[in-house]
Amino acid sequence: MAAALATAEHGVFSEHGVFPEHAADRSPSWAPPLGFPIDVAAAYRAPPHRYGAGHRGIDLLPNPSAEPGGSIPVAAPASGTVSFAGRVVDRPVVSIRIDDRTLVSLEPVSSVLAVGDAVSRGESIGTLADGGHCDGGCVHLGVRIDGEYANPTPFLIERPILLPLEGP
């Protein structure tokens, strides 16, 4: 069952969901690749070590109102430059260099983009395709910061502001 992104009870805000240090200064948040509502089929699970098993990204489900069998557009979460567009094993992948530190990858995404193409936040970069563990049922969003995988969840939501409790 999919968990709504904002519900902590489904484990989206786990110990691995700590906001990256530089995420606090981001403005605005990234655009959700499949639009709203944001439904997470599988949350980020950091591996116990660099080469260990884990889930190095999040799987996002398409909007339930999307036409069955229709093409589902996938949007660039942030502005940047396409650094890879092609097949990796059994699935089409699009990677976008956001800045010197941050690389975003989305799969499976069928796209006509080429390396070097500029994309804007929210701009369509292709359509949901078949292949990989999502196999057309979701889009996998992965993020690498300084070459290390990071949880993309904090980039898709506004950072909460905690207010002091009033009263006794």
BELWO-V426908 format. One record per residue. N is the residue number from 1. RES is the residue in one small letter. PHI is phi in radians with two decimals (999 if undefined). Layout:
N,RES,PHI
N,RES,PHI
This chain:
1,m,999
2,a,-1.30
3,a,-1.83
4,a,-1.14
5,l,-1.01
6,a,-1.51
7,t,-1.76
8,a,-1.16
9,e,-1.09
10,h,-1.63
11,g,1.49
12,v,-1.16
13,f,-1.72
14,s,-1.58
15,e,-1.07
16,h,-1.54
17,g,-1.67
18,v,-1.13
19,f,-1.16
20,p,-1.03
21,e,-0.89
22,h,-1.46
23,a,-1.27
24,a,-1.11
25,d,-1.65
26,r,-1.24
27,s,-2.83
28,p,-1.47
29,s,-1.10
30,w,-1.22
31,a,-1.38
32,p,-1.19
33,p,-0.99
34,l,-1.94
35,g,1.40
36,f,-1.74
37,p,-1.27
38,i,-1.55
39,d,-2.05
40,v,-1.73
41,a,-1.42
42,a,-2.55
43,a,-1.42
44,y,-1.17
45,r,-2.32
46,a,-1.18
47,p,-1.27
48,p,-1.19
49,h,-2.64
50,r,-0.85
51,y,-1.88
52,g,-1.38
53,a,-1.23
54,g,-3.13
55,h,-2.20
56,r,-1.53
57,g,2.89
58,i,-2.22
59,d,-1.82
60,l,-1.87
61,l,-1.55
62,p,-1.20
63,n,-0.98
64,p,-1.06
65,s,-1.50
66,a,-1.09
67,e,-1.15
68,p,-1.02
69,g,1.39
70,g,-1.46
71,s,-1.38
72,i,-1.89
73,p,-1.21
74,v,-2.05
75,a,-1.78
76,a,-1.20
77,p,-1.19
78,a,-2.63
79,s,-1.28
80,g,3.07
81,t,-2.18
82,v,-1.12
83,s,-1.85
84,f,-2.76
85,a,-2.59
86,g,3.01
87,r,-1.64
88,v,-2.19
89,v,1.02
90,d,-1.99
91,r,-2.56
92,p,-1.42
93,v,-2.25
94,v,-2.15
95,s,-2.03
96,i,-2.19
97,r,-1.48
98,i,-1.46
99,d,-2.74
100,d,-1.08
101,r,-1.80
102,t,-2.03
103,l,-2.18
104,v,-1.96
105,s,-2.21
106,l,-2.23
107,e,-2.69
108,p,-1.40
109,v,-2.31
110,s,-1.47
111,s,-2.55
112,v,-1.76
113,l,-1.18
114,a,-2.22
115,v,-0.93
116,g,1.73
117,d,-1.18
118,a,-1.51
119,v,-2.26
120,s,-1.91
121,r,-0.92
122,g,1.50
123,e,-1.27
124,s,-1.15
125,i,-1.94
126,g,2.74
127,t,-2.25
128,l,-1.04
129,a,-2.13
130,d,-1.73
131,g,2.11
132,g,1.20
133,h,-1.28
134,c,-1.40
135,d,0.78
136,g,1.49
137,g,-1.63
138,c,-2.79
139,v,-2.03
140,h,-1.60
141,l,-1.94
142,g,-2.04
143,v,-2.35
144,r,-2.12
145,i,-2.08
146,d,0.93
147,g,1.46
148,e,-1.87
149,y,-1.15
150,a,-2.39
151,n,-1.28
152,p,-1.34
153,t,-0.93
154,p,-1.05
155,f,-1.37
156,l,-1.65
157,i,-2.24
158,e,-1.31
159,r,-1.21
160,p,-1.16
161,i,-1.94
162,l,-1.56
163,l,-1.86
164,p,-1.21
165,l,-1.27
166,e,-1.87
167,g,1.98
168,p,-1.12
